[in-house]
Amino acid sequence: MDEKVKWGVLGYARIARMHVIPAIKRSVNSELWAVASQRPEARAACREETGCPRVYGTYEELLDDPEVRAVYIPLPNSLHKEWTIQAARRGKHVLCEKPLALNAAECREMIEACRMRGVKLMEAFMYRYTDRIQKVREVLATGALGEIKYIHAVFRFFLDRDPDVRLVPELGGGCLYDVGCYPVNFIGFVTGEAPEEVEAEAVYHRGVDVSFAAVLRYKSGIIVTLSSGFNSRLRTYAEIAGTKGVLEVPDTFLGNAGSIFLTTAEGRREIPVAESDRYRLEIEDFAAAVLGDRPPMISLDESLRNMEVIERLLAAARA
């Protein structure tokens, strides 16, 4: 019962430094064992800030470490496929940042590589571990909304760091990949299906989409609108409307305390939401899946469906 998964982290990226590495250190079933960075200054900072037992200068060295059981990949989107497959070939379980890949074909390659080596693979949608999403799940399960007819979801923020990998086309930049994937995932979580038709519009800057909006139509009759962007202030929000009720979800993708709101014929009811240590919960679930040989929360079928939808949206915006 005291066994812990030893983690390796490929790259000392901001999200790893600020969120995931601290979450590994807080978790009950995981241990930070190794970090790899190609930048000497990042390696020095990692040693000082984390006290990590092993800091490597190449990703290959980390993957060859026999003590490393699982790896977290926060690399630029264009590198997700390569290093997930490299990790799988060395028998490492992989928690990979969203989006899992750049397209559905890459996603299938990654899934197959991990399947062939018998290792776990999960896309790191940490928001799915929040109390907020658990409360949404509970409301949906009650049937209080009736038949769902409309969903809206948005994730936008103002990107004021330049240079930034999210503004580089060759690295898989763009707001749909970076934050738009969250609304896509949320919509898939609610509907459990792929849309029949999609329409999309985007504003491009330096070869990447910095503002994105889309309409999706589903066989069940649901209409969905979503938007994402790098060019306006922070906004994360979702709304699910049905024949019997409407559920409003402020701060949809965040882990802070707050409320969601259910409106039915009986009136508008506030449902409290507790603060959630979402990164720690994500790490602990994935480590428990490794230790217990069970699937982690977010399935690869879901990630593949998400990637197929994102690929269709990008094509529609370019048409």
Buried (B, 14 or more C-beta within 10 A) or exposed (E): EEEBBBBBBBBBBEBBBEBBBBBBBEBEBBBBBBBBBEEEEBBEBBBEEBEBEBBBEEBEBBBEBEEBBBBBBBBBBBBBBBBBBBBBBBEBBBBBBBBBBBBBEBBBBBBEBBEEBEBBBBBBBBBBBBBBBBBBEEBBEEEBBEEBBBBBBBBBBEBEEEEBBBBBEEBBBBBBBBBBBBBBBBBBBBBEEBBEEBEBEBBBEEEBBBBBBBBBBBEEEBBBBBBBBBEEEEBBBBBBBBEBBBBBBBBBBBBEEBBBBBBBEEEEBEBEBEEBBBBBBBBBBBBBBBBEEEEBBBEBEBBBBBBBBBBBBBEBBEE
